[in-house]
């Protein structure tokens, strides 16, 4: 549902495969432990193999960003590039010193540090006790709406350009598939983000109102950046907020490959 307005433009140039993460939406609820980002990436690689694709690229934001980067390592022989609209860049050993950053990147550094110090409640609960609220949000449509709308309103652009119809459709899909309580498990299963080795070219679309904005010198230390676009609008949910900018940047990046 999130990518409805992106699928059409991309289909003019590419075959488009839009899977749901196991435990989310149309992939149905998971019934066993172990569905972390790495396992999802391995499932995507197997999916693309069964569909017959020998050469493909991956795009993602939020959890899709993590899955796409893990996929680039697990299926390195077939993934030609990775496009992301979300890339946290907390400082790591070997990164340029903070004092060497531009004022704009120092602001992003501070934004990332503040976010890590004050994790939103929904992320803290999902990362530690996702099963506890699962009973409530599986039992009550209003509870599910409140649970999903909380991070959407926190992380989208300030003018919240996501229509009520899109919000309710999203909630309905979680409700009808019984995945409102299983989707949060991905955070608990994955734990701390590993340092996935992304050897293919990477394209980045930076949204000005995202919860974390990547610091380019840090990103370039960790992966091969082939395209870097600073958008003039948009928050965390690019495909819902700025589908035109997202589709255009994905097209431009993969055409170059």
Order of alpha helices (4+ residues) and beta strands (2+ residues): alpha-alpha-beta-alpha-beta-alpha-alpha-alpha-alpha-alpha-alpha-beta-alpha-beta-alpha-alpha
